[in-house]
Amino acid sequence: MKFRFQYIYALFILSFGILTVLSVLFYKRLMDSTQASNEVEHNYETMLLLGQVDSYLKDAINSEQGFILTGDSSLLTPGLSNAAKIPGLLDSIRHFSGAAHNQLTNLARLRGLVADRIRQVKDNISKATHNMDEENLRRRLLEGKVVMADYRQLYDKMQSMEIREKMEPDARKKMGQRNTPNLLYATFIFAAACLIISFFFILRELRKRLEFQQQLQQQVGILNRANAELEQLTNIASHHLQEPLRKIQTFSNQVITRYRELPEEVNLLLGKMDMAAKHMHGLTRDMVKYSSLINTQETLMQVDLNYVLMKVAENLDEKLTIKQAQLIITNTLPVIKGIPSQLAILFEQLIDNSIKFSRKEVPPVITIANEAISGSKITNKILTVLGGSRYYKISIADNGMGFDNKYVDKMFYLFQKLETQPTIQSKGIGLPMVQRIMINHGGNITAMGVAGEGAVFHLYFPIPNI
């Protein structure tokens, strides 16, 4: 499944990269086509404006010649009014040709020639009004033809330049008009193909997930039934075992009571049998208790660990007194979200262990300390279980028999007994119960020991983020 997801991720990244490249190419092609269209439009605007300048100048010249020939002043109005518009047209041409240096130079020359010819038109009209002689009139008209010849040559040159400059962007525009739809179509087809392929991949994975979920639900159902049967079997076994154990204890006690003159060896065997029955009785009781910890459905609530520890100390007061043990609490314990009954079992088991595994003729000293620490101070093994950022670290240390640290992992297995402590009466279920309680509270436990000097157990409770 991991390989399939890596394949899907690779396909997605590849598709996204290709779509990005196609989109960038499409955008650049569209911008280039738009720019080419703007350049062509400017060329057409320039050519149109040049044509209007030429037309208005011709109107002014025709008005001049018509007035000179006929003397009719009404012919002057349209030509001279159009001539007044020529400077504005030339300014507009300058705007559209702002990027072409050569064309700007030509435009400046054209402006000068047009201004000279308009000035000649106005002078000729003024002279004709005062009956200018024919020779002078012929000379002025010849001067106008010379200016117009220069004007015409420059005008044709500017028009030719606009036509030439229009060819390259016009070709780009046509190529863009041809290629842009194709590129857009290719992008759409590729995107649609990626979408369809991704849909089928996701649909296939979803079907597999649904099948896996159904199988998982079936397995969960089977596991729940197995757990229920196991719990029922544990309860039945423990309850049914209690009666034979009580009878064994009762019968052994009756034998000892009724037959007081039994051989010492018989009394010894009966005593061992009674102790074995008591041990098995406690073992079955603890098995039921451990089973209840696994399938617990109790709700977490705010629990003051100081109050829990006080009640545990009261319950263990007789053992503490007999062993002359000291229970030292160095600082106030926190308030956490937990299950009070399970936390009581946790502290009772750990303190009872410290009493049970104390050294001969050395009064037990049990020290309990608390501190808040960050995740950076916790080993990776603990972090994989917790997954938090801050924790309450509660340490329970003693000065007892201790142990070799190579047995740390073994200590938390069910019914495991350290080889270095064969004489201690232990059922091997206390520390597994403690670990299960810590797991139920989202925490964990670690242990360290020094043989002959003592041991310390560290409890880690995650601090909720506020």
N, C-alpha and C positions, 0 to 999 in steps of 0.2 A: 504493500500500500504506500509505503514511503517513497519507493521508486516511481510509482505512478504519479504521486504528487509532485515530485521533482520534475518529471516529464511535462506535467501540466504547467508548472511554473516557468520552465524553459520555453515552452511554446508561447505562453503569454508574453514573456519578455521579448522574444523574437518578433511576435506579431505587433506588439506595441512599438518596437523599434522601427519595423518596416512601415507601419502606419504613420509614425512620426516623420520619417524620411519622405514618404509620399505627400504628406500634408505640407511639409516645408517646400517641397518642389512645386506643389500646386499653388501655394501662396506666392512663391517667387515668380512663377509663370504668370499668375494673375496680376501681380504688381507690375511686371514687365509689360504685359499686354495693356494694362491701364495707362502706364507711362507713355507707351508708344501711341496709344489712341489720343492722349493729351497733346503729344508733340505733333501728330498729324492734324489735329484740330487747330492748333496754333498756326501751323503752316497755311491751312485753308483760311483762317481768319486774316492772316497777314496778306495773303493774295487777294482776298476780297476787299480789304481796306485799301490796298494799293490800287485796285481797280476803281474804287470809289474816288480816290484822290485824282486818278487820271480822268475819270468822267467829269468831276467838278472843275478840273483845270480846263478841259475841253469846252465846257459850258461857258467859262469865263472868257476864253479866247473867241468862241463863236459870238458872244455878246459884243465883244470889242469890235470884231470885224463887221457884224451886222450894223452896229451903230455908226461905224465909219462910212459904210456904204450907203445907208439909208437916212442916217441922222435921227432915227426913231429911238428916243430915250427909253421907251417901254421895254426895249430888248435888253437893257442893262440889268434890270432887277433880278431875274432868276439867276443869271450868271454870277453877279457879284455876291448875291446871298449865299450861293453854293460855295463860292471861293472863301467866304468867311469860315466855312466848316472845315476847310482843309487842315489848319493847324491841329485841331482836335483829333482828326483822323490820323495824322502823323504821330501824335502822342500815343494813340492807341496801338499803332504799329510798333512803337518803341517798347511798349509793355509786352507785346507778344513775342518780340524778337530780342528780349533782354539777355538771353544766353548766347546769342551769336554775335561775336565781336565784329566780324566783317560786315555783317548786315547792318549793324549800328553805324559803322563808318559810312556805308552807302546811304543810309537813311539821313545822316547829317548833310551829306552832299545833296541829296534829293530835296531836303527841306530848303537848302539855300537856293537851288535852281527854281523851285516852285515859287519861293518868295520873290526872286528876281523877276520871274515871268508875270506874277500877279502885279508887282509894282509897275512893270512895263505896260500891262493892260490898263492900269489906272492912269498912268501918265499919258498913254495914247488917247484914251477917252477924254482926258482933260484938254489935251492939245487939239483934238478934233472938235471939241466944243468951241474953241477960239479960232476955227478956220485955219488949221495947220496946212502949209503948202505941200504939194504932192511929193516934192523931192524929199522933204523931211519925213513925210509919212512913209514913203517907200523905204527910207533908211531905218526907221524904227521897226517896221514890219520885218525887215531883214534881220535886225538884231534879235527880234522875238523868235524868228526861225532858228537862229543859231542856238539860243538858249533851249528851245524845244528839242533841237537835235541832240544836245547833251542830255537833256531830261529823258528823251525817249531811249537813248542808249543805256542810261543808268536804270531806268524803269524796267527795261527788258532784262537787264542783268539781275536785278533784284528778284524779278519773277522767276527767272531761271534758277537762281540760287534756292528759292523756296521750293521749287519743283524737285530739285536734286536732294535737298535736305528732307523732303517728304518721302522720298523713295525708301530709305533705310527703315525709319519707324513704321512706314506703311507695310513693309514686308514683315517686320516683327509683329505688327498688329495682326496681319492675316495669318501668320504662323501661330500666334497665340490663340486666335479664334479657332484654328483647326485643332491645335494640340490640347488646349485647356479642357474642352469637353471629354477628350479621350483620357486625359490624366484623371479628371474627376470621375469618370466612369470606372477606370482601373482602381482608383482608391475605394470607390463604393463597392466594387466587386470583391476586392481583397478584404475590406472591413466586413462585408456580409459573410464571406467565406470563413473568416476568423470567428465571427459571431456564431455561425452554424456549427463549426468544429468545436468551439468552446462549449456550446450548448449540449452537443452530443457527449463530449467528455464529462461535463458536469452531470448530465442526466445519467450516464453510465455509473459515475462515482456515487450519485445519489441512490441509484438502485442498489449498488453494492453496499452502501451504507445502510439502506433500509433492510436489506437482507441480513447484514451483520447485526443491525439493531434487533431484528426479530430473533436471530439466533441468540444474541446476548440476553434478550428478554426471556427466551426459553431457558437459557442456562441459569439466569437469575432465579426464575421460577423453580427450576430443579434444585438450585442451591438453597433457596428459601425453604423448600420442602425438606431438604436434607438437614438444614439447620434446625427446623422445627422438630423433625424426628430425632435428631441428635440431642436437642434440649430435652425432649420428652424422655428419651432413653436415659439421659443423665439423671433427670429427676426421679424416674422410676428406679434406676439402679441404686441411686443414693438412698431413696426411701426404703427400697426392698433390702438393701444391705444393712440398714440401720437395725432392723429387727434381729437378724442373725447375730450381729455384733453385740447387741444388748444381751441376747441370750447367752452368748459365749462368756461375756463379763459376769452375768448373773450366776451361771452354772459354776464358773471358776471360783467366784466368791463363796457360793454355797458349799463347794467341796472343801475350801479352806476353813470355813466356819464349822461345818459338821464334823470333819475329820481332822481334829487338831493335832493328832499324833502321827501325821503323815511324815514320811522321810523328808529330810531337808531338800534333797534333789527334786522331789515331787513339788514341794512348795515353790522352789525356784522356777520350775517349768511352768507352773500355774501362774506365777507372777509375770513371767515373760509373755505368756499367752494373753494375760489381761492387758499388759502394756501394748502388745501388738494390736489387740482389738481397739484400744483407745486411739492408737495412731491411725488405724484404718478408718475409724469413726471420724476423726478430724480431717483426714484426707478426703473422704467422700463429701464432707460438709464444705471444704474449700473448693472442691471441683464444681459443686453447684454454684458457689459464690463466684468463681472465675467464669463459668458459663454465663451467669447473669451479667457480668461486666462486658462480655463480647456482644451480647444482644440487647444492650441497654437502650431504652427509649425515653429516659428521663430528660427533662428540660433543664438547660443551664440557667443558673440564677446567680445573683451577686452573693458571694460567699466571703466572709471575713475569716482568713486563715488563722488569725490569732485566737478566735473563738473555737475553731475546729481543734487547734493544737491544745487549748486548755481542756477540752472535753477528752481528748486522747490521753493527756497526762493524768486526768482523774481516773480513767479506766485502767491505766498501767501503774497506778500509784503503788499497788502492792508489790509488783515486780521491781519497781524502782527502789522501793524501801528495802526489800530483801537484799538486793545487790548493792545497796548504798550508792546508787547512781545519782549523778547530777545532770539535770537538764537545763542547759544554759541557752537562753534566747538573746542574741546580741542586739537585735534591733526589731522594730515593728514589722510584722509580715504584711503583705499587701492584701487588698480586697480584689478578688478575681471572679470571673464568670465560671461557675463550675457546678458540680453535683456534690452537696455536702456529705452524703453518706460515703461516696467513693473517696473523697479527699480524706475523710476520717480513716478509712481503711489504709490509704496510702501512708499517712504519717504513723499510724499504729504499726504497720508492718516494718517500716524503716527503723523506728525506735525500738521495737521488739527485737529486730535483728541485732541492733547495737548491744542490747542487753544480753541476748543469747550468745553472741560471739565475743563476749568480753574475756579478758585474760584473768586467769586465776590470781586471786589476792590483789587484783588491781581494780579499784572501784571504777565503774564506767563513768566517763565524762562525755556527754552528748551535747554538741554545740550546733545551734541552728542559726544561720545568718541569711540575710536577704539583701540583694542589690539589683538595680535596673541596669541592663547592659544593652549595647547595640549589636546588630547582627555581625559586624566586622570582627567581634571577639569570639564568635562561635565557629566551630569547625564545620567544614562542608557537609560532613555526614549528618550533623544535627540540622543544618539549614535545609537539606533536602526533605527533611521531615516537617520542619516548621514552616519555612517560607515566609517569615515575617521580617520586620525591621528592628523591633525592640522587644526585650524579654525581661521577665522577672526571673532571676537566678536565685533559687533557694538551695543552700548547701547544708547538708546534715553530716557532720563529721563526728567520729568517735576515736577513742584510744584503745580499741579492742585488738583482736587477733590479726586483723588485716587480711590481705590476700595478695597473691601474685597477679599482676595486671594481665598476664597472658590468659587468665580465666575470666576476664571481664565479659566477653560475649557469651560464654557458656553459662554465666550466672543467671541470665535472663531467659534461659530455656526452661520449659516445664520439666519438673522432676529431676533436675540436674543438681548434683551435690559435689562440692569441691573435694578433690582428693586429699587436700591438706587439712580437712576438717571432718574426718570420718566418724569421730565420736559425738559430734553435735547432733541432737535430735532435730532434724529439719525435714519437712515434707517436700521441699524443692518447688514450692508454688507461690511463695511470698513475693519474691522479686518479679516473676512474670506477671503477677497481679498488679504490682506497682507500675510496671511498664505499660500494661493495658490501660490502666487508669490515666496515665499521662497521655497516651494516644487518644483516649476519649476526650481529653481536654485540649487537643491540638498541640500538645507539647512533647517533650522527650526527657529521658533520664540518662545520665552517664555516671560512671563510677571509677574511682581510682583508689588503690590501696598500697600499703607497704606492709609486708608480712612481719608480724610481731610488733607493729607500731600503731596500726589503725587504718581506717578507711573513711572515705568521704563520698557521698552521693550528691550529684547536682541535678536539681529539678529545673526545667526551663518551661515557663508559662508565657506564651505570646501576649504582648500588651496590645489591646485593640487600638487601631488608629482613630483618633478623635477628629 
